[in-house]
């Protein structure tokens, strides 16, 4: 099929940036600086009433896990962190270690999409880690459960495990070594290995795939030497076949993607972005000849995608200070000067869609995605410098609900920031130097 020509993105209503408090705010009323004081207010906010205790019933969204669960009075957020030689699961509020599992090699973390499991990219594929905390909707409230966390034996095979994307009840794993995308319903992880389905790219490459709520599949294409294509295909039929609905080769060096409001999907390119929206692929041109957006953070509360932005094609290691804000509804890209460099682990979004950037000056900035203005910032870590090797630890940002978790490898510390007030809550030390982070709501 001939590449879909560049199209003007049709106008749409862009959700505004709203910093009103959410219905439930974890940690907000806790005493600053005291990990133990955080738990009480959290429990008070989430405590159950008017419903008897018990294990998840047949009408629950998540199946009963093999381990016998314990019902808790409140959600128990967990934080997962890799280190050189293993992976840790922490009580996110206190920093208490609930699992410390040796695991050789350089391991990466990916949220599985069910609010409970993390997929560890490791030797042989993607391995499921049960963080041991989850919630089950029950009418007008939730029931909350804990169980011993475990690095399970459930493995999704991959020769070169790459990107993981979860959205709309679908999780898709991409194997760079084969070009195979493996999709499944993450709720099935509660009972072990879920039923999977496979889609195949024409050739192996460093890519990714995204499945939308209706089953439409977006997949990158390319080779080990070059990649610039994105294909959209309709939902899989009874025998797994799909019908192509759109294709474009206008995304040189395609890397990463983020999902915005209205299921707009923005793929990063070396000359801007390529956006899939309402059945069409449209080019968003960078304001500079070379403008690489390789890492993105999206929000279903905003039409704007936050991305990094590199403009020097000859740099061995470019340390940019500008970020990109791409409006998927209008097709406009704005560059915002942050005043400090950052890394690929520095980007995040608030529940209301605010853009978060962790700078090498140690400050966490909140940017209004619509105006591009920095509205607030807070000092979190000491100043730091991005390592030359991307695998090396550096301060990393993970966001869950209204809490930002920021690691500081130099001091083996994790800092918690309340995103509603942009105030530091508490910090705790770890027994190992943290590398990657993943936050679980519990």
N, C-alpha and C positions, 0 to 999 in steps of 0.2 A: 504494500500500500504506500502511496506517496505521502510524504510528511504532511501533516496538517499545517497549513500556513498560519503565520501569526494572526491572532484575532484580538479584537478589542473586547476586553472583559466587560460584560454588561453590568450596569450599575446595580448596586444592592445596598440595602441598609446596613451600615457598619455599626456594630454594637459599640456603645460608648464605654470609656474607661470609668468604671464605677468602683470607688473605694469604700462603699458602705459595708458595714460589718456583715458577715455571713450569719446564718441561723445558729451555727455552733462554732465556737472559737476555742480550740484547744489551747491550754496553757495561759490564756489571756490574764486571768486573775491570780495566777500564781505569784509567789514572792520571787522577785528577780534575784538570781544568783544562788538559789537553793534548789537543787534537783529534787529533794524529797518534797518540797512544798508544791511542786508542779502537779504531782499526781492527784492530790485532793481536789483542787478545782476542776480538773479534767473529769474526775469521776462524778463530781456534783453536776456537771453539765450533761453528762451522758447517762446518768443512773436510770435504770429501768424501773417502771412502776406499773402496777395493775396487771401483771402477767406472771404466771408461775414459771419457775426455772425448769430447764430441761434441755435435752440435746436437740439439734436442728431437726425439724419434722419433715415429712414428705413434701410439704409445700414450700420448703426453703429453697432459696436460689442456689445455694451451694450444697453439694452432697456431703453426708457425714464422712469425715476423714477416717482412715484406718486407725489412727491413734485415738484413744478415748479423750474427748475434749473436756475442758473445765469451763463452765460459764463464768464470765467476769461481769462486774457491775459497770464497766466502761470499756471502750475500745482501748487496745493496748498497742500503740504504734511501735513499729520495729524499724531499726536501721541496720542495713546490711553493708558491710565494708570488706573489700579485699585488702590483703597485705601480701608481702613477698613470702609465699609459702603457705597461704591459707586464706580462709574467709571467716568473718565474724558476724554474728547476729547480736544486736544490742537492744536492750530496752531503750527506745528512742528518748524517753523523758529523763532517765537517770544515767544512762551509759553503762548500766550493768550488763555484763557479758552473759548471754543465755546460750550461746553456742560458739565454740572456737574450733573450727574444723581444718586440719592440715589439708592442703591441696596444692600439689606441685604445679609449677609453671606460671605463666602470666595469664591471669584469669580476669574476665570482664563480667560486668553485671548488667542485667536487663530486666526491668519489671515485666512480669508475665502477663499482667492485665486483669488478674482476678482479685487484686488487693491482698493477696496472701503469699503467693510464690514469686521467686526471683529465678530467672534463667541464667545460669553461670556458663559463659562461653569458655570452654576448657578443652583439653585434649580429647578428641573424639566427637565433639559436638556440643550441644546445649544441654546442660544438666539441671534438673529442677531442684531448687532449694526451697523447702517449706519453712517460712519464717515463723510459723507456729502461732499466728494471731489472725483472727478474721471476724467479720460481723455478718449477720444474716438478717435481712429485712423481715419484719413481722407486723403487718398492718401499719399502724402509725408510729412504730418505733423499731429499733433494731435489737437483736440479741448479740452478745459479744462472747467470743470463745478464745481460749488459748490451749495450746498443746506443746509438747516439747518440739522445738525446731529441729530440722534434720536436713542434711544434704542427701537427697534421695538417690537411688540407683536409676531413676527414670531419666533416660538419655534420648534426646532427639539427635540422631547421627548427623554429622557434618564433617567434611574433610577440612574446611576452613570456615568455622562459624563466624558470621558477620553480623549485619544489622538485624535487630528485632523491632518490629512495629506492632503495637496493639491499638485497636480502635474499634468501637462499636460492637464489642463482643467477638471480635476476631483478632487472633495473634498470628503473625506471619514471621517465620525465621528464614533468613537467606544464607545459603551456603556459597561462599565466594569460590570455592574450589570446583563446584559442579554447575553453578547457576541455577540450582534447584531452590524453589520456595516451598516451605512446608507450613500449611495453615491449620489452625484448630481453634476450638472454643476453649478459652482458658479455664472456664468453670469445670471442665473435665479433669483438671489436675487434682482436684480434691479426692478423686478416687484412683489416681495413678496416672497411667498414660492415656490421654484422650485420643479419640479418633482423629486421624490426620488426613490431609489431602495435599497433593503435590501439583505444582505448576513449574514448568521448565522454561528458562530463558534460552535463546538460541545458542549462547556460548557462556562459558564460565567468565565471571568478572566480579569486581568489587561493587556489589549492587545492593538493591533492597526491593521489597514489595510491600504494598499497602492494600488491604482489603477494606472496602467501604461497607456501610451497614447493609446495603442491598446485595452484597456479594461481588460488586464490581472490583476487579483487580487491576492495580496500577503496578507496573514492573519496569525496572530499568533494563537496558540492553547495552551490550558492548563486548569487548574482549579484555584480555589481560593487559593489552597495550593501550587501548582507547575505548572510551565509553561516552556516548552522547545521546542515547535514545531512551524514550519512555513510551510504553504502550499501555493503553487502557483497554480492558476486555470485560465483557459482560459477565454476569453470574454464571457459575459452572452448571452445565446441564446434568442429566441423570448419569451419563457416562463420564462426566468430568470435563467435557469439551466446553470451550468458551468462544465467543464471537468478538472479534476485535471491533472497537468502536472509535478509537482515536489513536494516532501515533505521531510522534515528533522526534526528530533527530537534532533539535536546536538547543541542546543542553550540554555543551562540551564539558568534559570532566565531571559529569553528574555525581553528586555526593550528598547524601542525607536528604531528609524530607521532614516536613512538619505539617500538621493538620490544623486548620483554622476553622472559624465559625462557618456553618453551612457546608461542612465537609469539603472545603477547598483544600487541596493538597499542593504544597509548594516544594518543589525540588530545587536543590542548590546547584548552580552551574558556575563556570569560570567567567561568565559574562552576564551574570544576573541570576534570574530564577525562571523556572517553567512551572506554570500553575495549571492544575486541573480543576475545573469548576463547571458544574452543570453540563457534564458530558463533553467538554471541549478542553483542549490544551492551548494555553496562550503564553507567549513570551513576555517576561518583564525584563527589560534591558537595564543593565547596570549603567550608572552615570559615568563610569570610566571605561576605557577600552578593555582593560582587564579588571574585572571585579568579581573575585571568587567568593561565593557564599557556600561554605562547606559544612557548617553546623547551624542548626536551626532549633527554635523553641516555639511551639504553637500553643494556642488556647482556643477552646470551643466558645469562649466568651469574647473573642476578638477576631476581627477579620484580618488583623495585622500579624505577620510572622516576624519574630525577632531572629536575626541571623548575624553571624560574624561577617567581616568584610576585609578582604585582602586585595591590595591594588598593585603589588610589585611582583610581576611574574618571575623575576630573576632572583628574588630573595631566597636564601637558604632556609632561614627561619624568620618570617615576618612577624613582628609583634605589633599588631594594629591597635589603634586607640579608638577607631570608629566602629560602630555597629550599624547594621542595616535594619530598616523597618519596611517591610513589603506589604502593601495593602492588597490582599487577594481579590477584593471587590472592585477596586479602581485600576489596578495594575501599576500603581505608583510605588517607587522605591525611594526612601529617604535615608540619607546617611547622617548619623548622629555622633558627634564627638563626645566621648565620655571623659577625657582627661587622663586616662590611664590605660595601659595595655591590659590584656586579658587572655585567657586560653580557651580551648574548645570545651572545657568543663566549667565555664563561667556563666553560662546562660540558663535562665529559668523564667517561669511565669507565675504570677500570683493567681489565686482562684478567680479574681475578677478580671484577669487578663493583663495586668500590669507586667512590664518587661523588667527583668532583673539581670544585672550584670555585675559580676564579682571582679573587681580590678586588682591589678598587681600592687596598688597602693594600699590594699587591705580593706577597701571600702566596698560595701554592697549597695549598689545604686538601684533606685526604682525610677523607671522611665515611663511616662505616659505614652502608650504606643500610637495614639492619634496625633498628639502635638509634637512628640519627640523631645519634650522637656523632661529634664531630671527633676522629679518632684521631691525626692528625699534620698538621703544616703546615711549609712551608719558604718562606723569603723568596726571591723570584725576580726581581722587577722593582722599580723605584722606585715609590712611590705615584703613582697616576694618576687622572684624572677622565674619566668617560664623555663623549664628545662629544655635542652635541645632535643632530647629523645622523648617522643610523645608517650612512651610507656612509663616514664618515670613519674613518681607521685608529685602532685602539685595541689594547692588548695582547690577543692571541688565543691560544687553547689548541687544540692538535692532539695526539692521542694515537695512537701506533702501537706495539703490543706493550707492552713495559715502559718505554717512553720517552715523556715528555711534552715537547712542543716548545712553547715560549712565546715569542711575539714581543714586542718592546718598540719600537714605532715611534719613540718619542722619541729613542732612541739608535741606531736602525737595527740592532738586535741580536736574535738568536735564542738562547734559553737552553734547555739540555737538562737534564731532571730524571729521575733513575732512580726509577721508581715503586715498586720493591721496597724500596729503602732510604729513599726520599724525600730524596735528597741531590742537590745540583746537580752536574752532570758537567762541563759546558763551555759556553762562550758564544762566538758568533762574530758579527762585524760583516758587514753587507750593503752593497752599493753603492747600494741604493734603499731607501726607506721601505716596509716590508712592510705589507700590509693583510690579506688573507685567506690562510690556510694550509691545506694538505692534505698529509698524510703517506702515503707509499707504502712497503710493506714491502720491496720489491725482491726 
